[in-house]
């Protein structure tokens, strides 16, 4: 009877030990799983930060495309204004041909603006390297460390538990360090990206100003050229020569081939005048 009781007690104790070992093993599995989820979430967080960084940079650079669209519209309006003028008469057509050459084509204008856009190449090298290194740590160091715990302590539950907690603890420390480095590198990348965006905008603004000025000057010269026809009164006047505001009128009656002299037509000339125009009147 006592022998049977001893066997029963031994079986009970063994069952209890096995049950406890099973519970510990399940708890460690849950512990590892929970930490693994946190590591996966950390990797996803860093991925999202890098992706958002690229999206924001590209959106800010896209402003140059908007400027190119606006400039294209301005050039198309100028072309729509000038094309009908060339059909009026030869004088107007010549005026347009003389000065419209300084107006760039739509393609050239768009290229000069969009070429100002700097890219993001190299800006994220450091944070991306930190991300890749951390991701590799989880996939290799952490995985191999946990596998080593199983290999070294297949039956010693306490030693296995201590081994696992050390591997997880090292991974957590590495995660904190990597996160801090990632944040610092990302701030530095933001400064670099900001400089590139600013440089792109300054370049594009310069192109827009230059092209706009060339268009406005050309249109003004064309209008002045066409208006000069009314001043000259004849299409024989040079369309390249602007009218002079300082005009001296000389009548044919004053020009007598029999006389060696005529009335001095320069009496009105001053040092401030840049040009003088003489007109013969009947």
C-alpha positions as CSV (number, residue, x, y, z in Angstrom):
1,X,0.0,0.0,0.0
2,X,2.8,2.4,1.0
3,X,4.6,1.5,-2.2
4,X,1.6,2.3,-4.3
5,X,1.1,5.6,-2.5
6,X,4.8,6.6,-3.1
7,X,4.4,5.9,-6.8
8,X,1.2,8.0,-6.9
9,X,2.9,10.9,-5.1
10,X,5.9,10.7,-7.5
11,X,3.6,10.8,-10.5
12,X,1.7,13.7,-9.1
13,X,5.0,15.6,-8.5
14,X,6.2,14.8,-12.0
15,X,2.9,15.9,-13.5
16,X,3.2,19.2,-11.6
17,X,6.7,19.8,-12.7
18,X,5.8,19.0,-16.3
19,X,2.8,21.3,-16.1
20,X,4.9,24.1,-14.7
21,X,7.5,23.6,-17.4
22,X,4.8,23.7,-20.0
23,X,3.4,26.9,-18.5
24,X,6.8,28.5,-18.4
25,X,7.5,27.5,-22.0
26,X,4.2,29.0,-23.2
27,X,4.9,32.2,-21.3
28,X,8.3,32.5,-22.9
29,X,6.7,31.9,-26.3
30,X,4.3,34.8,-25.6
31,X,7.1,36.9,-24.3
32,X,9.1,36.4,-27.5
33,X,6.0,36.9,-29.7
34,X,5.1,40.2,-28.0
35,X,8.6,41.6,-28.4
36,X,8.7,40.5,-32.0
37,X,5.5,42.4,-32.7
38,X,7.1,45.5,-31.1
39,X,10.1,45.1,-33.4
40,X,7.9,44.7,-36.4
41,X,6.0,47.8,-35.4
42,X,9.3,49.7,-35.0
43,X,10.5,48.7,-38.5
44,X,7.1,49.8,-40.0
45,X,7.4,53.1,-38.2
46,X,10.8,53.9,-39.6
47,X,9.6,52.8,-43.1
48,X,6.7,55.2,-42.8
49,X,9.0,58.1,-41.7
50,X,11.3,57.6,-44.7
51,X,8.3,57.3,-47.1
52,X,6.7,60.4,-45.8
53,X,9.9,62.3,-46.0
54,X,10.2,61.4,-49.8
55,X,6.5,62.3,-50.4
56,X,6.9,65.7,-48.7
57,X,10.1,66.5,-50.6
58,X,8.6,65.6,-54.0
59,X,5.4,67.6,-53.3
60,X,7.5,70.7,-52.5
61,X,9.5,70.2,-55.7
62,X,6.3,69.8,-57.7
63,X,5.8,73.5,-57.3
64,X,8.3,74.0,-60.1
65,X,5.9,72.1,-62.4
66,X,3.1,74.5,-61.5
67,X,5.4,77.4,-62.3
68,X,6.2,75.8,-65.7
69,X,2.5,75.4,-66.4
70,X,1.9,79.0,-65.5
71,X,4.8,80.1,-67.8
72,X,3.5,77.9,-70.6
73,X,0.1,79.7,-70.4
74,X,1.8,83.1,-70.6
75,X,3.7,82.1,-73.6
76,X,0.6,80.7,-75.3
77,X,-1.2,83.9,-74.6
78,X,1.6,85.9,-76.1
79,X,1.6,83.7,-79.2
80,X,-2.2,84.1,-79.5
81,X,-1.7,87.8,-79.3
82,X,1.0,88.0,-82.0
83,X,-0.1,85.5,-84.5
84,X,-3.1,87.6,-85.8
85,X,-0.9,90.7,-85.9
86,X,1.3,89.0,-88.6
87,X,-1.7,88.8,-90.8
88,X,-2.5,92.5,-90.8
89,X,0.1,93.7,-93.2
90,X,3.8,93.3,-94.1
91,X,4.8,96.1,-91.7
92,X,3.2,94.4,-88.7
93,X,4.5,91.0,-89.7
94,X,8.0,92.4,-90.0
95,X,7.7,94.0,-86.5
96,X,6.8,90.7,-85.0
97,X,9.6,88.9,-86.8
98,X,12.1,91.4,-85.6
99,X,11.5,91.1,-81.9
100,X,9.6,87.8,-81.3
101,X,12.8,85.8,-81.6
102,X,13.7,86.7,-78.0
103,X,10.6,84.9,-76.8
104,X,11.5,81.3,-75.8
105,X,9.5,78.4,-77.0
106,X,7.2,76.6,-74.6
107,X,9.5,73.6,-74.5
108,X,12.6,75.6,-73.8
109,X,10.8,77.6,-71.1
110,X,9.5,74.5,-69.4
111,X,12.9,72.8,-69.5
112,X,14.7,75.8,-68.0
113,X,12.3,75.9,-65.1
114,X,12.0,72.1,-64.4
115,X,15.8,71.7,-64.7
116,X,16.0,73.7,-61.5
117,X,14.5,70.8,-59.6
118,X,17.1,69.1,-57.4
119,X,16.6,65.5,-56.4
120,X,16.6,63.6,-53.1
121,X,19.5,61.4,-54.0
122,X,21.8,60.9,-51.1
123,X,19.8,62.9,-48.6
124,X,18.5,59.9,-46.7
125,X,21.6,57.8,-46.9
126,X,22.3,57.9,-43.1
127,X,18.8,57.2,-41.8
128,X,18.3,54.5,-44.4
129,X,21.5,52.8,-43.4
130,X,20.4,52.9,-39.8
131,X,17.0,51.4,-40.7
132,X,18.6,48.7,-42.8
133,X,21.1,47.8,-40.0
134,X,18.3,47.5,-37.4
135,X,16.1,45.5,-39.8
136,X,19.1,43.1,-40.4
137,X,19.7,42.9,-36.6
138,X,16.1,41.7,-36.1
139,X,16.3,39.2,-38.9
140,X,19.7,37.8,-38.1
141,X,21.2,38.6,-34.7
142,X,17.9,38.3,-32.8
143,X,16.7,35.3,-34.7
144,X,20.1,33.5,-34.3
145,X,20.3,34.5,-30.6
146,X,16.9,32.9,-29.8
147,X,17.7,29.8,-31.8
148,X,21.0,29.5,-29.8
149,X,19.0,29.6,-26.6
150,X,16.9,26.6,-27.7
151,X,20.0,24.8,-28.8
152,X,22.0,25.3,-25.6
153,X,19.2,24.8,-23.1
154,X,16.7,22.3,-24.6
155,X,15.6,21.0,-21.2
156,X,17.0,23.5,-18.6
157,X,14.0,25.8,-18.5
158,X,15.6,28.3,-16.1
159,X,18.8,28.7,-18.2
160,X,16.7,28.9,-21.3
161,X,14.6,31.7,-19.7
162,X,17.7,33.6,-18.7
163,X,19.2,33.2,-22.2
164,X,16.1,34.5,-23.9
165,X,15.6,37.5,-21.6
166,X,19.3,38.5,-22.3
167,X,18.8,38.2,-26.0
168,X,15.6,40.3,-25.9
169,X,17.3,42.8,-23.5
170,X,20.2,43.3,-25.9
171,X,17.7,43.7,-28.8
172,X,15.8,46.4,-26.8
173,X,19.0,48.3,-26.1
174,X,20.0,48.1,-29.7
175,X,16.6,49.3,-30.7
176,X,16.8,52.4,-28.5
177,X,20.2,53.3,-29.8
178,X,19.2,52.8,-33.4
179,X,16.0,54.9,-32.9
180,X,18.1,57.8,-31.5
181,X,20.6,57.6,-34.3
182,X,17.8,57.4,-36.9
183,X,16.1,60.5,-35.4
184,X,19.3,62.5,-35.4
185,X,20.2,61.5,-39.0
186,X,16.6,62.3,-40.2
187,X,16.9,65.8,-38.7
188,X,20.1,66.3,-40.6
189,X,18.5,65.0,-43.7
190,X,15.7,67.5,-43.3
191,X,18.2,70.4,-43.3
192,X,19.8,69.1,-46.4
193,X,16.5,68.6,-48.1
194,X,15.3,72.1,-47.1
195,X,18.4,73.6,-48.7
196,X,17.8,71.7,-51.9
197,X,14.2,72.8,-52.1
198,X,15.2,76.5,-51.4
199,X,17.9,76.3,-54.1
200,X,15.4,74.8,-56.6
201,X,12.8,77.5,-55.9
202,X,15.3,80.3,-56.2
203,X,16.5,78.9,-59.5
204,X,13.0,78.6,-60.9
205,X,12.0,82.1,-59.7
206,X,15.0,83.5,-61.5
207,X,14.0,81.6,-64.7
208,X,10.4,82.8,-64.4
209,X,11.5,86.4,-64.0
210,X,13.9,86.2,-66.9
211,X,11.4,84.7,-69.3
212,X,8.6,87.0,-68.2
213,X,10.9,90.1,-68.8
214,X,11.9,88.9,-72.2
215,X,8.2,88.4,-73.2
216,X,7.2,91.8,-71.9
217,X,10.1,93.6,-73.6
218,X,9.4,91.8,-76.9
219,X,5.7,92.7,-76.8
220,X,6.5,96.3,-76.0
221,X,9.1,96.6,-78.8
222,X,6.6,95.1,-81.2
223,X,3.9,97.5,-80.2
224,X,6.3,100.4,-80.5
225,X,7.5,99.2,-83.9
226,X,3.9,99.0,-85.2
227,X,3.2,102.5,-83.7
228,X,6.2,104.0,-85.5
229,X,4.4,103.4,-88.8
230,X,2.0,106.2,-87.8
231,X,4.9,108.5,-86.9
232,X,6.8,107.9,-90.1
233,X,3.6,108.1,-92.2
234,X,5.1,105.6,-94.6
235,X,6.0,102.0,-94.6
236,X,9.4,102.9,-96.1
237,X,10.6,103.9,-92.5
238,X,12.8,101.3,-90.9
239,X,10.8,99.1,-88.5
240,X,14.0,98.6,-86.5
241,X,14.5,102.3,-85.8
242,X,12.4,103.8,-83.0
243,X,11.0,107.3,-83.5
244,X,13.0,110.3,-82.1
245,X,11.1,112.8,-80.0
246,X,13.5,115.7,-81.1
247,X,12.3,116.7,-84.5
248,X,13.4,119.6,-86.6
249,X,11.2,120.6,-89.6
250,X,12.8,122.0,-92.7
251,X,10.7,123.2,-95.6
252,X,11.7,122.7,-99.2
253,X,11.4,126.5,-99.6
254,X,14.3,127.0,-97.2
255,X,16.5,124.7,-99.2
256,X,17.6,126.9,-102.2
257,X,20.3,125.3,-104.3
258,X,21.4,128.7,-105.4
259,X,22.3,129.8,-101.8
260,X,25.4,128.5,-100.0
261,X,23.6,128.7,-96.6
262,X,20.2,127.9,-95.0
263,X,18.6,128.7,-91.6
264,X,20.5,126.8,-88.9
265,X,18.2,123.8,-88.0
266,X,20.3,122.9,-84.9
267,X,19.4,125.9,-82.7
268,X,17.1,123.8,-80.5
269,X,19.7,121.1,-79.8
270,X,20.8,120.6,-76.2
271,X,23.3,118.4,-74.5
272,X,20.6,116.2,-73.0
273,X,19.3,115.1,-76.4
274,X,20.3,111.6,-77.5
275,X,18.9,112.0,-81.1
276,X,17.7,114.6,-83.6
277,X,15.3,113.9,-86.5
278,X,14.9,116.2,-89.5
279,X,11.8,116.2,-91.6
280,X,11.4,117.8,-95.0
281,X,8.0,119.6,-95.4
282,X,6.6,121.0,-98.6
